Amino acid sequence: MKRLRVLFVLLITVLVGALLSPPASAGSVWLTSNASWTNPTASSPLPRVISLSYAQHQTFDRVVIRIRGPLPGGSARYQRSFSYDPSGLPVPIRSTSGLQVTLTPAYGHDDAGHNLYVGPRLAHPRFPTLRALAYTGDAEGQVTFAFALDHRAPYRVFTLSSPSRIVIDFRHRS
């Protein structure tokens, strides 16, 4: 009986927490310029980038980058063309505009050099705003992604926990 009561209280706690938590779409303000963010606690253990997923929503396209460990700092920069890091070879995606996202400190491999990142290396979802994406680098403590966009779209970046995730939304044209 006591175990049933504990399970009931736990269930109510989880349900109330889910109802009171803001939805993932309730992220930060929409940006139209380059941005950066920091996490001073990201050095131990080291953030490991393990996957990326993407989806189309009614008014925006969403990318979710999953992290093992603490969330890294990073930057987002508008640009039209992209290259692989560290080779400098061009990334085969074309766009009217694009956003490069660099996570630092972050790694897509373990201490022995084995690859941990299992997400797409190159994808063409052809959503209204997000046209293509690429995993462009894992070198010298930085992991980079390129996002080809239909237009210079406003975007927002926010984080979620349990598990650690970085969410990037690209707004559709009005």
MDAnalysis code that builds the backbone (N, CA, C; Angstrom):
import MDAnalysis as mda
import numpy as np

u = mda.Universe.empty(522, n_residues=174, atom_resindex=np.repeat(np.arange(174), 3), trajectory=True)
u.add_TopologyAttr("name", ["N", "CA", "C"] * 174)
u.add_TopologyAttr("resid", np.arange(1, 175))
u.add_TopologyAttr("resname", ["MET", "LYS", "ARG", "LEU", "ARG", "VAL", "LEU", "PHE", "VAL", "LEU", "LEU", "ILE", "THR", "VAL", "LEU", "VAL", "GLY", "ALA", "LEU", "LEU", "SER", "PRO", "PRO", "ALA", "SER", "ALA", "GLY", "SER", "VAL", "TRP", "LEU", "THR", "SER", "ASN", "ALA", "SER", "TRP", "THR", "ASN", "PRO", "THR", "ALA", "SER", "SER", "PRO", "LEU", "PRO", "ARG", "VAL", "ILE", "SER", "LEU", "SER", "TYR", "ALA", "GLN", "HIS", "GLN", "THR", "PHE", "ASP", "ARG", "VAL", "VAL", "ILE", "ARG", "ILE", "ARG", "GLY", "PRO", "LEU", "PRO", "GLY", "GLY", "SER", "ALA", "ARG", "TYR", "GLN", "ARG", "SER", "PHE", "SER", "TYR", "ASP", "PRO", "SER", "GLY", "LEU", "PRO", "VAL", "PRO", "ILE", "ARG", "SER", "THR", "SER", "GLY", "LEU", "GLN", "VAL", "THR", "LEU", "THR", "PRO", "ALA", "TYR", "GLY", "HIS", "ASP", "ASP", "ALA", "GLY", "HIS", "ASN", "LEU", "TYR", "VAL", "GLY", "PRO", "ARG", "LEU", "ALA", "HIS", "PRO", "ARG", "PHE", "PRO", "THR", "LEU", "ARG", "ALA", "LEU", "ALA", "TYR", "THR", "GLY", "ASP", "ALA", "GLU", "GLY", "GLN", "VAL", "THR", "PHE", "ALA", "PHE", "ALA", "LEU", "ASP", "HIS", "ARG", "ALA", "PRO", "TYR", "ARG", "VAL", "PHE", "THR", "LEU", "SER", "SER", "PRO", "SER", "ARG", "ILE", "VAL", "ILE", "ASP", "PHE", "ARG", "HIS", "ARG", "SER"])
u.atoms.positions = np.array([
    [0.822, -1.198, 0.000],
    [0.000, 0.000, 0.000],
    [0.861, 1.254, 0.000],
    [1.929, 1.226, 0.811],
    [2.814, 2.380, 0.873],
    [3.497, 2.604, -0.478],
    [3.879, 1.519, -1.147],
    [4.518, 1.618, -2.457],
    [3.550, 2.217, -3.474],
    [2.308, 1.844, -3.436],
    [1.295, 2.386, -4.339],
    [1.117, 3.883, -4.104],
    [1.101, 4.293, -2.857],
    [0.968, 5.714, -2.520],
    [2.172, 6.509, -3.052],
    [3.381, 5.964, -2.907],
    [4.590, 6.630, -3.404],
    [4.530, 6.753, -4.924],
    [4.111, 5.692, -5.608],
    [3.983, 5.740, -7.067],
    [2.946, 6.771, -7.499],
    [1.852, 6.872, -6.770],
    [0.814, 7.849, -7.087],
    [1.345, 9.274, -6.936],
    [2.048, 9.543, -5.844],
    [2.624, 10.876, -5.616],
    [3.646, 11.194, -6.707],
    [4.457, 10.212, -7.076],
    [5.441, 10.414, -8.136],
    [4.754, 10.728, -9.462],
    [3.705, 10.009, -9.786],
    [2.960, 10.244, -11.022],
    [2.356, 11.643, -11.039],
    [1.761, 12.064, -9.952],
    [1.173, 13.410, -9.861],
    [2.263, 14.470, -10.020],
    [3.409, 14.253, -9.386],
    [4.518, 15.209, -9.490],
    [4.980, 15.353, -10.934],
    [5.125, 14.243, -11.635],
    [5.557, 14.283, -13.037],
    [4.514, 14.986, -13.898],
    [3.247, 14.677, -13.694],
    [2.185, 15.307, -14.488],
    [2.105, 16.806, -14.242],
    [2.191, 17.227, -13.000],
    [2.152, 18.660, -12.686],
    [3.367, 19.353, -13.294],
    [4.538, 18.727, -13.194],
    [5.742, 19.302, -13.794],
    [5.612, 19.447, -15.294],
    [5.023, 18.448, -15.950],
    [4.839, 18.519, -17.401],
    [3.857, 19.614, -17.780],
    [2.820, 19.793, -16.985],
    [1.829, 20.827, -17.288],
    [2.374, 22.227, -17.061],
    [3.234, 22.397, -16.073],
    [3.756, 23.720, -15.752],
    [5.011, 24.080, -16.534],
    [5.676, 23.092, -17.156],
    [6.890, 23.378, -17.922],
    [6.528, 24.066, -19.225],
    [7.327, 25.050, -19.636],
    [7.048, 25.693, -20.911],
    [7.323, 24.731, -22.057],
    [6.548, 24.796, -23.132],
    [6.809, 23.929, -24.268],
    [8.130, 24.310, -24.923],
    [8.694, 23.386, -25.686],
    [9.956, 23.664, -26.355],
    [9.843, 24.868, -27.274],
    [8.660, 25.151, -27.783],
    [8.480, 26.292, -28.673],
    [8.496, 27.615, -27.922],
    [8.546, 27.579, -26.601],
    [8.543, 28.816, -25.817],
    [9.960, 29.294, -25.549],
    [10.829, 29.142, -26.547],
    [12.227, 29.501, -26.395],
    [12.458, 30.990, -26.428],
    [13.685, 31.336, -26.660],
    [14.104, 32.726, -26.623],
    [13.545, 33.519, -27.798],
    [13.915, 34.773, -27.842],
    [13.449, 35.701, -28.861],
    [14.047, 35.327, -30.224],
    [13.337, 35.673, -31.292],
    [13.817, 35.424, -32.653],
    [14.956, 36.386, -32.964],
    [16.041, 35.879, -33.515],
    [17.226, 36.673, -33.834],
    [17.350, 36.867, -35.341],
    [17.929, 37.984, -35.742],
    [18.187, 38.246, -37.159],
    [19.641, 38.657, -37.384],
    [20.492, 38.396, -36.411],
    [21.915, 38.701, -36.543],
    [22.718, 37.570, -35.905],
    [24.022, 37.646, -36.037],
    [24.889, 36.634, -35.445],
    [24.741, 36.653, -33.926],
    [24.985, 35.506, -33.305],
    [24.814, 35.413, -31.852],
    [25.845, 34.446, -31.282],
    [26.079, 34.559, -29.981],
    [26.938, 33.598, -29.293],
    [26.416, 33.405, -27.877],
    [26.799, 32.298, -27.270],
    [26.388, 31.996, -25.903],
    [27.516, 31.214, -25.244],
    [27.543, 31.240, -23.927],
    [28.599, 30.547, -23.190],
    [27.993, 29.655, -22.120],
    [28.787, 28.699, -21.692],
    [28.455, 27.877, -20.539],
    [29.757, 27.629, -19.793],
    [30.011, 28.390, -18.724],
    [31.282, 28.257, -18.012],
    [31.487, 26.899, -17.353],
    [30.437, 26.088, -17.224],
    [30.577, 24.769, -16.594],
    [30.781, 23.668, -17.625],
    [31.012, 24.010, -18.881],
    [31.069, 23.011, -19.950],
    [32.388, 22.258, -20.039],
    [33.327, 22.480, -19.145],
    [34.639, 21.849, -19.295],
    [34.764, 20.479, -18.638],
    [33.875, 20.117, -17.718],
    [34.026, 18.833, -17.049],
    [32.670, 18.246, -16.689],
    [32.302, 17.094, -17.199],
    [32.981, 16.383, -18.276],
    [32.812, 17.139, -19.590],
    [33.591, 16.778, -20.576],
    [33.528, 17.482, -21.856],
    [32.215, 17.195, -22.580],
    [31.591, 18.206, -23.165],
    [30.363, 17.985, -23.932],
    [30.645, 17.152, -25.185],
    [29.829, 16.134, -25.398],
    [29.961, 15.262, -26.575],
    [28.702, 15.404, -27.420],
    [28.859, 15.768, -28.670],
    [27.731, 15.907, -29.597],
    [27.448, 14.522, -30.157],
    [26.222, 14.012, -29.927],
    [25.968, 12.627, -30.319],
    [24.937, 12.459, -31.428],
    [24.043, 13.428, -31.623],
    [23.077, 13.259, -32.712],
    [22.408, 14.579, -33.048],
    [21.708, 14.575, -34.161],
    [20.940, 15.724, -34.613],
    [19.671, 15.193, -35.254],
    [18.563, 15.839, -34.949],
    [17.296, 15.502, -35.607],
    [16.661, 16.798, -36.079],
    [15.723, 16.679, -36.997],
    [15.069, 17.867, -37.540],
    [13.622, 17.539, -37.862],
    [12.780, 18.584, -37.821],
    [11.346, 18.402, -38.071],
    [10.749, 19.713, -38.558],
    [9.669, 19.571, -39.284],
    [8.924, 20.738, -39.771],
    [7.722, 20.963, -38.864],
    [7.507, 22.215, -38.468],
    [6.355, 22.608, -37.668],
    [5.545, 23.627, -38.457],
    [4.423, 24.032, -37.927],
    [3.510, 24.906, -38.664],
    [4.137, 26.240, -39.057],
    [4.907, 26.861, -38.174],
    [5.458, 28.188, -38.468],
    [6.986, 28.236, -38.437],
    [7.634, 27.105, -38.213],
    [9.096, 27.077, -38.167],
    [9.592, 25.662, -38.428],
    [10.859, 25.568, -38.784],
    [11.553, 24.289, -38.907],
    [12.500, 24.178, -37.719],
    [12.602, 22.984, -37.160],
    [13.366, 22.801, -35.917],
    [14.499, 21.803, -36.106],
    [15.632, 22.136, -35.496],
    [16.782, 21.244, -35.406],
    [17.062, 21.033, -33.922],
    [17.312, 19.791, -33.539],
    [17.656, 19.471, -32.153],
    [18.993, 18.733, -32.163],
    [19.965, 19.299, -31.467],
    [21.288, 18.694, -31.347],
    [21.390, 18.099, -29.947],
    [21.616, 16.796, -29.893],
    [21.674, 16.105, -28.600],
    [23.119, 16.029, -28.117],
    [23.296, 16.349, -26.840],
    [24.617, 16.433, -26.220],
    [24.695, 15.441, -25.064],
    [25.814, 14.746, -24.945],
    [26.075, 13.933, -23.747],
    [26.986, 14.765, -22.854],
    [26.551, 14.981, -21.622],
    [27.319, 15.821, -20.710],
    [26.746, 17.225, -20.665],
    [27.528, 18.182, -20.176],
    [27.020, 19.552, -20.057],
    [26.844, 20.196, -21.430],
    [26.021, 21.220, -21.473],
    [25.805, 21.943, -22.721],
    [27.017, 22.819, -23.034],
    [27.484, 22.809, -24.286],
    [28.613, 23.663, -24.641],
    [28.166, 25.090, -24.933],
    [29.120, 25.988, -24.994],
    [28.852, 27.313, -25.525],
    [28.792, 27.214, -27.037],
    [28.556, 28.342, -27.685],
    [28.513, 28.278, -29.134],
    [28.279, 29.615, -29.780],
    [28.201, 29.562, -31.105],
    [27.911, 30.764, -31.877],
    [27.109, 30.383, -33.108],
    [26.353, 31.347, -33.601],
    [25.566, 31.184, -34.824],
    [25.897, 32.365, -35.718],
    [26.203, 32.066, -36.982],
    [26.626, 33.120, -37.902],
    [25.985, 32.901, -39.267],
    [25.334, 33.944, -39.768],
    [24.778, 33.872, -41.114],
    [25.909, 33.826, -42.141],
    [25.767, 32.972, -43.138],
    [26.672, 32.945, -44.284],
    [26.022, 32.152, -45.405],
    [26.522, 32.315, -46.619],
    [25.898, 31.687, -47.785],
    [26.573, 30.398, -48.219],
    [27.855, 30.257, -47.971],
    [28.552, 29.037, -48.370],
    [29.306, 28.489, -47.161],
    [29.615, 27.200, -47.236],
    [30.196, 26.510, -46.090],
    [31.355, 25.632, -46.541],
    [32.270, 25.355, -45.613],
    [33.358, 24.427, -45.896],
    [33.517, 23.480, -44.713],
    [34.066, 22.293, -45.028],
    [34.323, 21.311, -43.983],
    [35.550, 21.729, -43.180],
    [35.476, 21.505, -41.865],
    [36.570, 21.824, -40.973],
    [37.228, 20.501, -40.573],
    [38.485, 20.286, -40.683],
    [39.542, 21.246, -40.974],
    [40.009, 21.251, -42.427],
    [39.405, 20.454, -43.320],
    [39.929, 20.317, -44.684],
    [39.756, 21.563, -45.546],
    [38.701, 22.348, -45.280],
    [38.429, 23.507, -46.118],
    [37.687, 23.182, -47.399],
    [37.372, 21.910, -47.639],
    [36.625, 21.527, -48.837],
    [35.207, 22.078, -48.756],
    [34.621, 22.452, -49.899],
    [33.269, 23.016, -49.868],
    [32.218, 21.971, -49.486],
    [31.223, 22.402, -48.739],
    [30.088, 21.549, -48.370],
    [29.089, 21.613, -49.526],
    [28.634, 20.462, -50.042],
    [27.765, 20.470, -51.227],
    [26.298, 20.791, -50.918],
    [26.074, 21.949, -50.317],
    [24.706, 22.422, -50.124],
    [24.641, 23.854, -50.626],
    [23.521, 24.194, -51.253],
    [23.337, 25.531, -51.799],
    [22.169, 26.184, -51.091],
    [22.291, 27.504, -50.958],
    [21.212, 28.206, -50.277],
    [21.220, 29.676, -50.632],
    [20.071, 30.292, -50.444],
    [19.962, 31.738, -50.548],
    [20.662, 32.371, -49.363],
    [20.529, 31.727, -48.216],
    [21.174, 32.160, -46.987],
    [21.495, 30.909, -46.186],
    [22.182, 31.075, -45.098],
    [22.497, 29.928, -44.275],
    [22.971, 30.363, -42.910],
    [23.077, 29.394, -42.026],
    [23.553, 29.662, -40.676],
    [24.576, 28.594, -40.320],
    [25.744, 29.035, -39.892],
    [26.740, 28.108, -39.365],
    [26.666, 28.166, -37.854],
    [26.565, 27.001, -37.227],
    [26.530, 26.912, -35.770],
    [27.783, 26.172, -35.319],
    [28.529, 26.810, -34.433],
    [29.755, 26.238, -33.888],
    [29.562, 26.035, -32.391],
    [29.789, 24.819, -31.923],
    [29.669, 24.491, -30.500],
    [31.068, 24.337, -29.919],
    [31.314, 24.998, -28.771],
    [32.634, 24.943, -28.166],
    [32.574, 25.167, -26.658],
    [33.263, 24.434, -25.817],
    [33.991, 23.243, -26.208],
    [33.010, 22.114, -26.493],
    [33.283, 21.362, -27.521],
    [32.423, 20.230, -27.878],
    [33.220, 19.258, -28.740],
    [32.857, 18.002, -28.634],
    [33.554, 16.955, -29.360],
    [32.532, 15.972, -29.907],
    [32.802, 15.431, -31.087],
    [31.958, 14.396, -31.676],
    [32.629, 13.040, -31.598],
    [33.670, 12.932, -30.775],
    [34.423, 11.693, -30.624],
    [34.783, 11.499, -29.150],
    [35.174, 10.271, -28.805],
    [35.587, 10.013, -27.424],
    [37.091, 10.237, -27.276],
    [37.623, 9.981, -26.090],
    [39.043, 10.233, -25.821],
    [39.972, 9.358, -26.662],
    [39.481, 8.209, -27.124],
    [40.290, 7.323, -27.964],
    [40.165, 7.678, -29.446],
    [39.373, 8.710, -29.760],
    [39.213, 9.125, -31.154],
    [38.087, 8.434, -31.895],
    [37.306, 7.604, -31.213],
    [36.185, 6.914, -31.855],
    [35.009, 7.872, -32.015],
    [34.406, 7.830, -33.176],
    [33.293, 8.716, -33.485],
    [32.090, 8.415, -32.589],
    [31.506, 9.453, -31.996],
    [30.292, 9.317, -31.183],
    [29.068, 9.862, -31.906],
    [29.274, 10.766, -32.852],
    [28.158, 11.409, -33.542],
    [27.509, 10.412, -34.502],
    [26.195, 10.196, -34.328],
    [25.467, 9.238, -35.161],
    [24.367, 9.908, -35.982],
    [24.326, 11.222, -35.972],
    [23.312, 11.948, -36.735],
    [23.680, 12.031, -38.203],
    [22.864, 12.738, -38.976],
    [23.139, 12.866, -40.408],
    [24.407, 13.683, -40.670],
    [25.164, 13.260, -41.660],
    [26.352, 14.009, -42.104],
    [25.947, 15.059, -43.131],
    [24.970, 14.711, -43.963],
    [24.462, 15.603, -44.996],
    [23.012, 15.199, -45.243],
    [22.105, 16.158, -45.178],
    [20.677, 15.855, -45.369],
    [20.020, 17.010, -46.112],
    [18.996, 16.677, -46.873],
    [18.231, 17.669, -47.637],
    [16.744, 17.525, -47.300],
    [16.312, 18.021, -46.140],
    [14.897, 17.868, -45.777],
    [13.950, 18.663, -46.673],
    [14.440, 19.731, -47.302],
    [13.629, 20.567, -48.197],
    [12.351, 21.062, -47.520],
    [12.495, 21.479, -46.264],
    [11.390, 22.094, -45.535],
    [11.183, 23.511, -46.066],
    [10.128, 24.196, -45.636],
    [9.895, 25.564, -46.125],
    [11.088, 26.503, -45.920],
    [11.770, 26.409, -44.793],
    [12.924, 27.279, -44.541],
    [14.227, 26.494, -44.535],
    [14.290, 25.404, -43.799],
    [15.497, 24.576, -43.730],
    [15.553, 23.674, -44.962],
    [16.465, 23.999, -45.872],
    [16.559, 23.260, -47.130],
    [17.547, 22.099, -47.051],
    [18.665, 22.305, -46.346],
    [19.691, 21.270, -46.234],
    [20.507, 21.528, -44.971],
    [21.238, 20.504, -44.546],
    [22.101, 20.649, -43.376],
    [23.286, 19.716, -43.508],
    [24.358, 20.055, -42.805],
    [25.560, 19.227, -42.839],
    [26.300, 19.323, -41.511],
    [26.860, 18.203, -41.116],
    [27.807, 18.128, -39.998],
    [29.151, 18.446, -40.629],
    [29.705, 19.615, -40.336],
    [30.859, 20.077, -41.102],
    [32.196, 19.960, -40.390],
    [32.200, 19.669, -39.108],
    [33.496, 19.544, -38.476],
    [33.478, 19.114, -37.032],
    [34.577, 18.474, -36.645],
    [34.838, 18.064, -35.265],
    [36.348, 18.151, -35.091],
    [36.821, 19.339, -34.770],
    [38.262, 19.542, -34.682],
    [38.586, 20.583, -33.619],
    [39.657, 20.327, -32.887],
    [40.198, 21.276, -31.923],
    [39.161, 21.820, -30.945],
    [38.321, 20.924, -30.440],
    [37.349, 21.316, -29.422],
    [36.129, 22.034, -29.940],
    [35.886, 21.967, -31.254],
    [34.701, 22.593, -31.840],
    [33.981, 21.603, -32.739],
    [32.660, 21.617, -32.659],
    [31.820, 20.867, -33.587],
    [31.003, 21.896, -34.347],
    [30.967, 21.764, -35.677],
    [30.253, 22.749, -36.494],
    [29.203, 22.083, -37.369],
    [28.128, 22.839, -37.581],
    [27.033, 22.435, -38.453],
    [26.734, 23.575, -39.415],
    [26.294, 23.220, -40.616],
    [25.861, 24.206, -41.603],
    [24.388, 23.963, -41.902],
    [23.607, 25.035, -41.940],
    [22.180, 24.948, -42.234],
    [21.872, 25.849, -43.424],
    [21.486, 25.248, -44.546],
    [21.120, 26.000, -45.743],
    [19.660, 26.407, -45.621],
    [19.393, 27.698, -45.808],
    [18.055, 28.244, -45.603],
    [17.486, 28.815, -46.895],
    [16.172, 28.804, -46.994],
    [15.460, 29.351, -48.141],
    [15.581, 30.870, -48.212],
    [15.729, 31.509, -47.075],
    [15.880, 32.961, -46.982],
    [16.636, 33.270, -45.688],
    [17.017, 34.512, -45.495],
    [17.711, 34.892, -44.252],
    [16.672, 34.897, -43.132],
    [16.395, 33.725, -42.644],
    [15.298, 33.513, -41.704],
    [15.680, 33.924, -40.291],
    [14.755, 34.549, -39.578],
    [14.964, 34.721, -38.142],
    [15.089, 33.335, -37.492],
    [15.905, 33.247, -36.472],
    [16.112, 31.976, -35.787],
    [16.145, 32.223, -34.285],
    [15.969, 31.154, -33.540],
    [16.119, 31.231, -32.085],
    [16.856, 29.980, -31.629],
    [17.635, 30.156, -30.587],
    [18.415, 29.065, -30.012],
    [18.077, 28.992, -28.533],
    [17.774, 27.794, -28.064],
    [17.565, 27.600, -26.631],
    [17.970, 26.188, -26.265],
    [18.031, 25.911, -24.977],
    [18.501, 24.613, -24.514],
    [17.425, 23.901, -23.706],
    [17.542, 22.591, -23.694],
    [16.690, 21.729, -22.880],
    [17.600, 20.766, -22.129],
    [17.097, 20.227, -21.028],
    [17.920, 19.305, -20.243],
    [17.225, 17.966, -20.072],
    [18.009, 16.989, -19.660],
    [17.544, 15.621, -19.367],
    [16.865, 14.957, -20.553],
    [17.550, 14.687, -21.621],
    [18.972, 14.857, -21.878],
    [19.294, 16.269, -22.371],
    [20.571, 16.605, -22.355],
    [21.027, 17.924, -22.807],
    [20.797, 18.063, -24.309],
    [20.143, 19.173, -24.687],
    [19.872, 19.425, -26.106],
    [19.978, 20.911, -26.404],
    [20.422, 21.214, -27.606],
    [20.392, 22.572, -28.132],
    [19.349, 22.574, -29.232],
    [18.405, 23.505, -29.145],
    [17.307, 23.579, -30.105],
    [17.475, 24.847, -30.930],
    [17.353, 24.698, -32.246],
    [17.430, 25.842, -33.154],
    [16.182, 25.812, -34.024],
    [15.417, 26.892, -33.978],
    [14.220, 27.031, -34.811],
    [14.487, 28.060, -35.894],
    [14.033, 27.766, -37.112],
    [14.134, 28.692, -38.238],
    [12.716, 29.061, -38.660],
    [12.378, 30.336, -38.556],
    [11.008, 30.782, -38.813],
    [10.696, 30.756, -40.309],
    [9.484, 30.307, -40.624],
    [9.003, 30.325, -42.010],
    [8.702, 31.754, -42.435],
    [8.627, 31.982, -43.730],
    [8.189, 33.285, -44.236],
    [6.750, 33.513, -43.810],
    [6.404, 34.761, -43.576],
    [5.028, 35.089, -43.145],
    [4.063, 35.001, -44.300],
])
